[in-house]
Amino acid sequence: MERGLKLYWQLFWSFAKIGTTSIGGGYVMLPVMQRELVGRRRWLHDNEILDFFAVGQSLPGLIAVNTAVGAGYRIGGFWGAVASVIGVTLPSLIIICIVAAFFTRYQENKYVHSAFKAVRSAVLALVVAAVFKLGRKALNDWFRAAIAIGGFVLLAWARVTPPLIILGGIIAGVIIYYSCRKGLRQLAEEGEK
């Protein structure tokens, strides 16, 4: 029980750190999560983070909460998921309450507007860096690269929704898996002859 409680507290604090430093939404959470859960804690691998993030994005609700549920459950079971969700949401709740109290008073301030523009640029830099870092590891064959490029084109120009792109990726993955499996089975049968 002691080890379980220690793990739950570690999950809570790790996800509280992620929730506190992920200014700008769910996409910004990806590099912060990777650094904390893969790099620092070594609880997960890069591919697992990408999987949880993809599933979290395709489900209804907040990406941060959905991803915290998946990662927390993988690391610490049900109570790990609970600790992770509380950790990732509590900082946002506290911060938004504080900001809401002051924002109405200072929302027309030119310095506040300038600060928000700068934050948006910094958030974009974090997202692009995470995409390149994790993309190099995840896109290690032509098939995965083709799915990523196709998904990007559909999202950017055809305005296909992310859940449909993820569903398309799942379908393409299953088709390729069974095609490869069938091809391997045929090779094995030919080798037996």
Backbone as CSV, one residue per row, in Angstrom:
resi,resn,N_x,N_y,N_z,CA_x,CA_y,CA_z,C_x,C_y,C_z
1,MET,0.824,-1.209,0.000,0.000,0.000,0.000,0.855,1.255,0.000
2,GLU,1.970,1.216,0.749,2.855,2.381,0.831,3.417,2.729,-0.539
3,ARG,3.864,1.683,-1.262,4.411,1.928,-2.590,3.338,2.477,-3.519
4,GLY,2.111,1.986,-3.403,1.007,2.481,-4.221,0.735,3.948,-3.964
5,LEU,0.670,4.325,-2.682,0.436,5.730,-2.347,1.560,6.616,-2.861
6,LYS,2.788,6.136,-2.750,3.925,6.916,-3.242,3.804,7.130,-4.750
7,LEU,3.462,6.074,-5.473,3.303,6.186,-6.917,2.174,7.155,-7.269
8,TYR,1.050,7.084,-6.545,-0.081,7.969,-6.838,0.293,9.429,-6.598
9,TRP,1.041,9.687,-5.529,1.504,11.059,-5.279,2.461,11.516,-6.372
10,GLN,3.342,10.619,-6.803,4.265,10.975,-7.890,3.494,11.270,-9.176
11,LEU,2.489,10.454,-9.455,1.652,10.709,-10.627,0.930,12.045,-10.498
12,PHE,0.348,12.292,-9.328,-0.348,13.561,-9.105,0.585,14.738,-9.359
13,TRP,1.776,14.720,-8.754,2.701,15.849,-8.889,3.257,15.963,-10.300
14,SER,3.519,14.842,-10.945,3.995,14.904,-12.332,2.935,15.521,-13.241
15,PHE,1.696,15.084,-13.087,0.632,15.635,-13.923,0.253,17.051,-13.505
16,ALA,0.440,17.397,-12.235,0.232,18.788,-11.820,1.264,19.687,-12.499
17,LYS,2.493,19.204,-12.590,3.538,19.959,-13.300,3.174,20.099,-14.778
18,ILE,2.703,19.009,-15.368,2.290,19.043,-16.773,1.138,20.033,-16.952
19,GLY,0.154,19.970,-16.067,-0.992,20.870,-16.151,-0.631,22.326,-15.931
20,THR,0.359,22.570,-15.084,0.772,23.942,-14.792,1.582,24.542,-15.929
21,THR,2.393,23.743,-16.574,3.308,24.275,-17.591,2.804,24.100,-19.018
22,SER,1.638,23.515,-19.195,1.093,23.303,-20.545,0.155,24.438,-20.932
23,ILE,0.675,25.638,-20.973,-0.127,26.808,-21.308,-0.422,26.776,-22.801
24,GLY,-1.696,26.810,-23.156,-2.059,26.854,-24.564,-2.878,25.671,-25.036
25,GLY,-3.141,24.714,-24.195,-4.009,23.623,-24.598,-3.320,22.280,-24.693
26,GLY,-4.081,21.316,-25.172,-3.640,19.933,-25.203,-2.401,19.666,-26.030
27,TYR,-2.255,20.358,-27.163,-1.097,20.108,-28.026,0.205,20.503,-27.352
28,VAL,0.168,21.531,-26.542,1.370,21.980,-25.839,1.765,20.964,-24.777
29,MET,0.801,20.187,-24.329,1.058,19.190,-23.304,1.982,18.081,-23.799
30,LEU,1.988,17.823,-25.088,2.755,16.703,-25.634,4.248,16.773,-25.312
31,PRO,4.953,17.877,-25.607,6.384,17.896,-25.261,6.634,17.891,-23.757
32,VAL,5.750,18.525,-22.997,5.908,18.555,-21.540,5.712,17.153,-20.973
33,MET,4.708,16.455,-21.476,4.446,15.080,-21.049,5.594,14.155,-21.419
34,GLN,6.092,14.315,-22.623,7.204,13.485,-23.077,8.419,13.680,-22.182
35,ARG,8.712,14.919,-21.867,9.877,15.216,-21.029,9.708,14.642,-19.619
36,GLU,8.509,14.769,-19.053,8.266,14.315,-17.677,8.107,12.795,-17.583
37,LEU,7.245,12.214,-18.412,6.887,10.801,-18.261,7.858,9.846,-18.948
38,VAL,8.498,10.311,-20.020,9.461,9.469,-20.736,10.878,9.809,-20.298
39,GLY,11.231,11.084,-20.388,12.601,11.491,-20.092,12.964,11.441,-18.623
40,ARG,12.165,12.082,-17.787,12.516,12.200,-16.370,12.123,10.960,-15.559
41,ARG,10.872,10.568,-15.641,10.364,9.459,-14.813,10.610,8.077,-15.423
42,ARG,10.720,8.016,-16.726,10.906,6.755,-17.451,9.767,5.759,-17.197
43,TRP,8.564,6.289,-17.070,7.397,5.445,-16.885,6.873,4.921,-18.218
44,LEU,7.046,5.698,-19.279,6.500,5.356,-20.587,7.568,5.518,-21.663
45,HIS,7.256,5.008,-22.853,8.116,5.186,-24.025,7.482,6.229,-24.942
46,ASP,8.266,6.785,-25.854,7.760,7.801,-26.780,6.529,7.329,-27.544
47,ASN,6.558,6.093,-28.027,5.421,5.587,-28.798,4.160,5.494,-27.947
48,GLU,4.309,5.175,-26.670,3.139,5.112,-25.791,2.527,6.497,-25.613
49,ILE,3.383,7.513,-25.450,2.877,8.886,-25.323,2.081,9.255,-26.574
50,LEU,2.631,8.951,-27.740,1.931,9.252,-28.991,0.606,8.505,-29.076
51,ASP,0.593,7.249,-28.650,-0.648,6.469,-28.673,-1.696,7.075,-27.744
52,PHE,-1.306,7.387,-26.514,-2.259,7.983,-25.570,-2.752,9.332,-26.076
53,PHE,-1.856,10.104,-26.674,-2.230,11.412,-27.191,-3.205,11.271,-28.365
54,ALA,-2.945,10.323,-29.259,-3.833,10.099,-30.405,-5.215,9.656,-29.943
55,VAL,-5.256,8.736,-29.003,-6.545,8.282,-28.470,-7.231,9.427,-27.733
56,GLY,-6.469,10.167,-26.928,-7.033,11.295,-26.187,-7.620,12.350,-27.094
57,GLN,-7.003,12.560,-28.239,-7.495,13.551,-29.186,-8.754,13.068,-29.894
58,SER,-8.859,11.772,-30.122,-9.994,11.253,-30.882,-11.249,11.069,-30.029
59,LEU,-11.105,11.086,-28.717,-12.261,10.922,-27.835,-12.889,12.275,-27.514
60,PRO,-14.173,12.284,-27.167,-14.781,13.546,-26.736,-14.138,14.016,-25.427
61,GLY,-14.056,15.306,-25.260,-13.493,15.862,-24.030,-12.145,16.499,-24.268
62,LEU,-11.535,16.910,-23.187,-10.249,17.596,-23.254,-9.113,16.611,-23.514
63,ILE,-8.217,16.980,-24.404,-7.081,16.121,-24.730,-6.249,15.852,-23.480
64,ALA,-6.028,16.884,-22.675,-5.194,16.738,-21.479,-5.784,15.709,-20.517
65,VAL,-7.086,15.781,-20.302,-7.740,14.854,-19.372,-7.747,13.441,-19.948
66,ASN,-8.110,13.311,-21.218,-8.148,11.983,-21.841,-6.777,11.319,-21.840
67,THR,-5.751,12.103,-22.154,-4.397,11.561,-22.180,-3.933,11.200,-20.774
68,ALA,-4.286,12.024,-19.795,-3.925,11.737,-18.404,-4.579,10.445,-17.926
69,VAL,-5.816,10.208,-18.333,-6.494,8.962,-17.953,-5.731,7.761,-18.510
70,GLY,-5.418,7.793,-19.797,-4.721,6.663,-20.417,-3.343,6.426,-19.831
71,ALA,-2.558,7.492,-19.741,-1.195,7.353,-19.219,-1.216,6.978,-17.740
72,GLY,-2.074,7.635,-16.970,-2.164,7.330,-15.541,-2.601,5.901,-15.284
73,TYR,-3.550,5.417,-16.079,-4.006,4.036,-15.925,-2.895,3.057,-16.285
74,ARG,-2.171,3.350,-17.336,-1.061,2.472,-17.758,0.007,2.383,-16.676
75,ILE,0.274,3.506,-16.023,1.338,3.559,-15.019,0.870,3.025,-13.668
76,GLY,-0.327,3.422,-13.237,-0.756,3.094,-11.880,-2.143,2.517,-11.737
77,GLY,-2.728,2.005,-12.807,-4.058,1.421,-12.716,-5.129,2.482,-12.513
78,PHE,-6.265,2.051,-11.966,-7.408,2.948,-11.786,-7.040,4.166,-10.948
79,TRP,-6.426,3.945,-9.776,-6.094,5.068,-8.895,-4.981,5.929,-9.480
80,GLY,-4.145,5.354,-10.308,-3.154,6.150,-11.026,-3.824,7.094,-12.008
81,ALA,-4.877,6.609,-12.678,-5.640,7.463,-13.596,-6.328,8.587,-12.834
82,VAL,-6.904,8.262,-11.681,-7.570,9.284,-10.861,-6.573,10.346,-10.415
83,ALA,-5.423,9.921,-9.898,-4.398,10.867,-9.442,-3.911,11.739,-10.594
84,SER,-3.750,11.151,-11.766,-3.271,11.893,-12.933,-4.281,12.941,-13.385
85,VAL,-5.554,12.570,-13.411,-6.593,13.517,-13.833,-6.709,14.674,-12.848
86,ILE,-6.687,14.371,-11.562,-6.741,15.448,-10.566,-5.514,16.340,-10.713
87,GLY,-4.358,15.732,-10.901,-3.130,16.509,-11.053,-3.136,17.412,-12.266
88,VAL,-3.632,16.923,-13.396,-3.588,17.726,-14.622,-4.669,18.813,-14.640
89,THR,-5.780,18.607,-13.924,-6.868,19.589,-13.959,-6.815,20.623,-12.841
90,LEU,-6.306,20.255,-11.688,-6.309,21.179,-10.547,-5.547,22.480,-10.814
91,PRO,-4.346,22.442,-11.387,-3.653,23.708,-11.664,-4.457,24.622,-12.595
92,SER,-5.084,24.046,-13.616,-5.887,24.852,-14.541,-7.054,25.503,-13.824
93,LEU,-7.709,24.754,-12.967,-8.832,25.299,-12.211,-8.389,26.471,-11.345
94,ILE,-7.301,26.301,-10.637,-6.795,27.371,-9.765,-6.363,28.582,-10.590
95,ILE,-5.610,28.332,-11.662,-5.104,29.435,-12.484,-6.246,30.188,-13.154
96,ILE,-7.230,29.485,-13.699,-8.323,30.163,-14.393,-9.165,30.983,-13.428
97,CYS,-9.312,30.528,-12.205,-10.039,31.321,-11.203,-9.301,32.624,-10.898
98,ILE,-7.987,32.544,-10.779,-7.181,33.745,-10.515,-7.209,34.680,-11.724
99,VAL,-7.013,34.126,-12.920,-7.009,34.949,-14.139,-8.372,35.605,-14.345
100,ALA,-9.450,34.862,-14.131,-10.792,35.416,-14.320,-11.039,36.600,-13.398
101,ALA,-10.493,36.531,-12.199,-10.681,37.629,-11.252,-10.009,38.914,-11.738
102,PHE,-8.886,38.788,-12.438,-8.138,39.967,-12.882,-8.358,40.320,-14.350
103,PHE,-8.760,39.356,-15.165,-8.815,39.579,-16.606,-9.816,40.658,-16.992
104,THR,-10.988,40.638,-16.385,-11.999,41.635,-16.753,-11.507,43.056,-16.480
105,ARG,-10.667,43.194,-15.498,-10.139,44.510,-15.151,-9.057,44.959,-16.137
106,TYR,-8.274,44.006,-16.656,-7.116,44.367,-17.483,-7.211,43.888,-18.937
107,GLN,-8.376,43.420,-19.379,-8.471,42.832,-20.710,-8.200,43.808,-21.850
108,GLU,-8.395,45.088,-21.662,-8.138,46.080,-22.709,-6.719,46.635,-22.660
109,ASN,-5.920,46.200,-21.721,-4.554,46.699,-21.560,-3.681,46.239,-22.727
110,LYS,-2.927,47.171,-23.334,-2.099,46.830,-24.501,-0.978,45.859,-24.137
111,TYR,-0.489,45.908,-22.912,0.565,44.984,-22.485,0.024,43.559,-22.352
112,VAL,-1.202,43.456,-21.884,-1.845,42.143,-21.765,-2.045,41.537,-23.158
113,HIS,-2.526,42.350,-24.108,-2.690,41.873,-25.486,-1.360,41.419,-26.073
114,SER,-0.328,42.203,-25.854,1.001,41.866,-26.368,1.523,40.570,-25.747
115,ALA,1.291,40.398,-24.463,1.735,39.182,-23.776,1.036,37.949,-24.347
116,PHE,-0.265,38.048,-24.605,-0.996,36.909,-25.159,-0.516,36.561,-26.567
117,LYS,-0.172,37.558,-27.370,0.374,37.289,-28.706,1.710,36.558,-28.603
118,ALA,2.544,36.977,-27.669,3.846,36.326,-27.484,3.677,34.889,-26.999
119,VAL,2.730,34.668,-26.115,2.475,33.315,-25.612,2.034,32.405,-26.758
120,ARG,1.191,32.901,-27.653,0.748,32.082,-28.799,1.933,31.660,-29.662
121,SER,2.873,32.569,-29.874,4.065,32.236,-30.668,4.919,31.186,-29.966
122,ALA,5.077,31.330,-28.667,5.863,30.357,-27.904,5.192,28.985,-27.915
123,VAL,3.867,28.966,-27.820,3.116,27.713,-27.862,3.321,27.021,-29.210
124,LEU,3.278,27.777,-30.284,3.510,27.206,-31.608,4.899,26.578,-31.690
125,ALA,5.889,27.244,-31.151,7.255,26.702,-31.159,7.324,25.378,-30.401
126,LEU,6.651,25.279,-29.266,6.637,24.035,-28.491,5.986,22.894,-29.269
127,VAL,4.879,23.189,-29.924,4.172,22.157,-30.679,5.023,21.666,-31.849
128,VAL,5.628,22.597,-32.597,6.463,22.214,-33.739,7.656,21.376,-33.276
129,ALA,8.285,21.776,-32.179,9.425,21.014,-31.654,9.006,19.599,-31.263
130,ALA,7.844,19.460,-30.625,7.355,18.131,-30.234,7.056,17.273,-31.451
131,VAL,6.468,17.878,-32.472,6.155,17.136,-33.694,7.431,16.589,-34.328
132,PHE,8.459,17.412,-34.438,9.709,16.944,-35.044,10.389,15.878,-34.193
133,LYS,10.430,16.094,-32.886,11.124,15.146,-32.010,10.438,13.782,-32.005
134,LEU,9.137,13.775,-31.807,8.414,12.509,-31.746,8.174,11.929,-33.137
135,GLY,8.059,12.790,-34.142,7.848,12.321,-35.505,9.004,11.500,-36.033
136,ARG,10.219,11.880,-35.672,11.389,11.114,-36.121,11.344,9.684,-35.612
137,LYS,10.816,9.497,-34.410,10.757,8.154,-33.831,9.539,7.378,-34.322
138,ALA,8.430,8.072,-34.528,7.188,7.389,-34.889,7.094,7.081,-36.379
139,LEU,7.687,7.911,-37.214,7.563,7.743,-38.662,8.794,7.040,-39.217
140,ASN,8.970,5.805,-38.811,10.189,5.084,-39.178,10.038,4.169,-40.395
141,ASP,8.916,4.272,-41.116,8.776,3.555,-42.381,7.873,4.363,-43.315
142,TRP,7.863,3.969,-44.582,7.122,4.738,-45.591,5.625,4.750,-45.323
143,PHE,5.095,3.650,-44.793,3.656,3.554,-44.555,3.199,4.572,-43.510
144,ARG,3.905,4.635,-42.403,3.548,5.590,-41.347,3.728,7.027,-41.819
145,ALA,4.798,7.267,-42.569,5.023,8.611,-43.110,3.901,8.999,-44.072
146,ALA,3.453,8.060,-44.900,2.365,8.336,-45.847,1.067,8.655,-45.111
147,ILE,0.783,7.918,-44.047,-0.419,8.196,-43.252,-0.323,9.585,-42.629
148,ALA,0.834,9.927,-42.086,1.012,11.239,-41.459,0.852,12.365,-42.479
149,ILE,1.481,12.223,-43.633,1.382,13.258,-44.670,-0.055,13.356,-45.186
150,GLY,-0.672,12.207,-45.435,-2.066,12.206,-45.883,-2.996,12.834,-44.858
151,GLY,-2.797,12.496,-43.596,-3.611,13.086,-42.536,-3.424,14.586,-42.441
152,PHE,-2.178,15.038,-42.571,-1.894,16.473,-42.535,-2.597,17.200,-43.679
153,VAL,-2.493,16.643,-44.886,-3.130,17.265,-46.052,-4.642,17.321,-45.861
154,LEU,-5.236,16.221,-45.409,-6.686,16.195,-45.189,-7.112,17.184,-44.109
155,LEU,-6.325,17.299,-43.068,-6.655,18.219,-41.980,-6.475,19.672,-42.402
156,ALA,-5.375,19.970,-43.079,-5.053,21.353,-43.413,-5.879,21.894,-44.576
157,TRP,-6.093,21.084,-45.620,-6.736,21.622,-46.812,-8.143,21.096,-47.052
158,ALA,-8.415,19.877,-46.688,-9.752,19.328,-46.910,-10.644,19.512,-45.689
159,ARG,-10.056,19.975,-44.609,-10.780,20.253,-43.360,-11.527,19.032,-42.814
160,VAL,-10.887,17.883,-42.946,-11.420,16.654,-42.353,-11.133,16.721,-40.855
161,THR,-12.066,16.280,-40.032,-11.903,16.383,-38.581,-10.867,15.380,-38.071
162,PRO,-10.176,15.717,-36.973,-9.165,14.802,-36.415,-9.683,13.392,-36.113
163,PRO,-10.890,13.230,-35.543,-11.340,11.848,-35.298,-11.459,11.022,-36.586
164,LEU,-11.872,11.653,-37.686,-11.962,10.914,-38.950,-10.582,10.553,-39.483
165,ILE,-9.620,11.437,-39.291,-8.252,11.139,-39.718,-7.694,9.977,-38.902
166,ILE,-7.938,9.995,-37.602,-7.465,8.903,-36.742,-8.160,7.598,-37.119
167,LEU,-9.461,7.661,-37.371,-10.195,6.467,-37.806,-9.626,5.941,-39.126
168,GLY,-9.326,6.844,-40.055,-8.706,6.436,-41.318,-7.357,5.775,-41.099
169,GLY,-6.569,6.314,-40.162,-5.275,5.710,-39.833,-5.431,4.319,-39.247
170,ILE,-6.435,4.160,-38.398,-6.700,2.841,-37.811,-7.070,1.840,-38.906
171,ILE,-7.971,2.252,-39.784,-8.404,1.360,-40.868,-7.227,1.004,-41.774
172,ALA,-6.424,2.009,-42.139,-5.254,1.748,-42.989,-4.278,0.800,-42.290
173,GLY,-4.072,0.994,-40.995,-3.173,0.119,-40.241,-3.652,-1.316,-40.205
174,VAL,-4.948,-1.502,-40.001,-5.511,-2.854,-39.970,-5.389,-3.513,-41.344
175,ILE,-5.689,-2.755,-42.398,-5.583,-3.307,-43.757,-4.149,-3.730,-44.054
176,ILE,-3.200,-2.873,-43.745,-1.793,-3.198,-44.005,-1.354,-4.391,-43.154
177,TYR,-1.776,-4.421,-41.881,-1.406,-5.534,-41.004,-1.883,-6.859,-41.593
178,TYR,-3.154,-6.908,-41.983,-3.686,-8.157,-42.522,-3.098,-8.477,-43.886
179,SER,-2.796,-7.466,-44.686,-2.157,-7.702,-45.992,-0.768,-8.295,-45.799
180,CYS,-0.003,-7.718,-44.875,1.345,-8.238,-44.597,1.271,-9.641,-44.017
181,ARG,0.322,-9.845,-43.122,0.163,-11.157,-42.502,-0.189,-12.205,-43.547
182,LYS,-1.089,-11.838,-44.464,-1.477,-12.757,-45.535,-0.277,-13.046,-46.430
183,GLY,0.495,-12.018,-46.751,1.694,-12.199,-47.571,2.710,-13.100,-46.896
184,LEU,2.909,-12.939,-45.596,3.839,-13.791,-44.851,3.346,-15.233,-44.805
185,ARG,2.037,-15.393,-44.650,1.460,-16.731,-44.621,1.676,-17.425,-45.966
186,GLN,1.485,-16.684,-47.065,1.704,-17.266,-48.392,3.169,-17.645,-48.589
187,LEU,4.084,-16.796,-48.120,5.508,-17.114,-48.210,5.844,-18.375,-47.425
188,ALA,5.246,-18.506,-46.230,5.499,-19.686,-45.403,4.970,-20.947,-46.084
189,GLU,3.783,-20.845,-46.692,3.204,-22.001,-47.382,4.050,-22.395,-48.587
190,GLU,4.563,-21.400,-49.315,5.413,-21.694,-50.468,6.729,-22.327,-50.019
191,GLY,7.230,-21.910,-48.866,8.471,-22.469,-48.334,8.316,-23.917,-47.908
192,GLU,7.105,-24.308,-47.490,6.851,-25.682,-47.070,6.761,-26.626,-48.253
193,LYS,6.474,-26.101,-49.444,6.297,-26.962,-50.631,7.588,-27.449,-51.184
